[in-house]
Amino acid sequence: MSTFIVKDAHVTLGGRAVLNGAGFTASRGQVTGLIGANGAGKTTVLRLLAGLLFPAKGQVTLDGATVKSDIAFARRVAYLEQHPASQWPLSVETLVDLGRLPFRGFGAKQTDADRRAIDRALGDTDTLSFRDRSVNSLSGGEKARVFLARALAGTPEWLLADEPVAGLDPAHQLTTMQLLRQKSQDDGLGVVLSLHDLTLAARFCDHLVLLHEGQVLISGTPEAVLKPQHLRKALGIKAFSGIHEEESFVLPWSASSN
Amino acid sequence: MIAFFTRHPFALHALLAIILLVAAFGALAVGQVPLSLAQVWQGLRGLGDGLERVIVWDIRLPRVILAILGGAVLGMAGAAMQGFLRNPLADPGLLGVTNGAALGAVIAIYGGFAATSTHSLPIFAMIGALLAVALACVLAGLRSSPYSLILAGIAISSLFGAGVALALNLAPNPFAAMEVVFWLMGSLEGRSGAEIILVLPFLLLGVGLMLSCGRALNALSLGNQTASSLGISLPSVQGRLIAGIALSVGAITSVAGSIGFVGLVVPHLLRPLVGSQPSRLLSVSALGGAVLVLLADIAVRAIPTSGMELRLGVVTALVGAPFFLWLLFHERKREGL
């Protein structure tokens, strides 16, 4: 089983210790959710996994090998940054096609495999109808789905997504999370994503990592992680939780003064 | 029409190439001794009376070829620069290439080297251009972000520009100052095959380096992080692009002086026709730049002046700036701003 292992990672950015000794494991075929307050280190963890940043101390490995962003890695691991944007008004299809870049040699044309992967990614994210539109003409939520399609078009083994559902309407939040869970169960996609919605985290993630001040406060199943004492310590909230249709929900109710 | 060209990139290339070919024939016909197209054709084939052959082959053809090469390089370098910096206002001159070449040229003129050998001015200018870019790179640090590189480029550019101004300020006589000023305005007057041979290797190398970055420029539309995650090595792309721009723009500036506006306007103009894809914009901007500089050079020769011929850099700016403004207003209206 393919696994990402983060061990004792220390990262300092702009003089601030963003991570000090964070560690956890993410496995393929599962959805791993990173939760935590603003500044807890979620984005930094994802950038470490993507090989865009290297720990000053500690290590980050994929299947035992130290993570390094090159073509071979890019074919296996897709990274979706927070607030993705395109500088130029590319068409949606052109943008999604960029996800195929690691598979295309210099000057090579689009292949049938490329076209199939693009069609599938557009279909999966419910964006087929935008195909010929300019990215800049889309709404924030539509854009977020198109960029998710860009990441999925590379048919990766792993998807690292930084808040992929932020800014989506409720229906698309649910369908996107559903899609990612389904991809992980059916295609064995490994998903590591950050999110703030605790109910989505509880319902759609197999595994949660709760970050607090640059360290992992606790990681494990949603039931084990989303306990009142953890939420109070890491997020500073009291939550109302319960069970609906055999699934649990967690509703942040009041900000506790710790 | 935009949609048609976006779908059929070959058609756009073909159209620009045809315009370029027609303009090239026109450029061969226009000049102090006007030739008919039939005479041009005769001259090209080495037929007709000796005069036509000499005018076409020895006087006008080198100039036309240099205009095409120069425009192509400036257009492509502009597209590469805008794609790399993700900024539609970027221009190859930002790296210090132009002012570096200018200072080199000034040294050649004042040092008296330009008077002793025809090749020394371009060689000095080329060295100046490469030196300016190399200094900017060292100043910014090797693994710098594009923005610190631009800041360093602007600083170096100003420094070299100050050097040129100082030389003008301290000019021993008005004629020396005039010579520098005219050189700075850019011209293709009196260029020969020798200059083409001198710069061609640098132009080809530079163009090759820029074209090798096409895919990377596409990926960079999504930002540095996402481009890296797609397997693009940013330091390698930055190195190749800067070297490509420095070599090609430095070379053309060293023989033609500074020709402004082409690198800024042409990519901006053609971007909608390639669906804004930075990789496609490279070759299309090369064709567009060649057309623009060639037309400007025709204008230079066709517009009657008493005494000196108009300067190429003056014409590209005079035609380019109002057109650019018109375009910006047009875009603003369309976007309803």
Interface residues (C-beta under 8 A of the other chain):
Chain A: R47 A50 G51 L52 S69 D70 I71 A72 F73 A74 R75 V77 A78 Y79 E81 P84 A85 S86 Q87 W88 P89 L90 S91 T94 L95 L98 G99 L101 P102 R104 F106 R150 G154
Chain B: T6 R86 S212 R215 N218 A219 L220 S221 L222 G223 Q225 T226 S228 S229 L230 G231 I232 S233 R271 G275 S276 Q277 P278
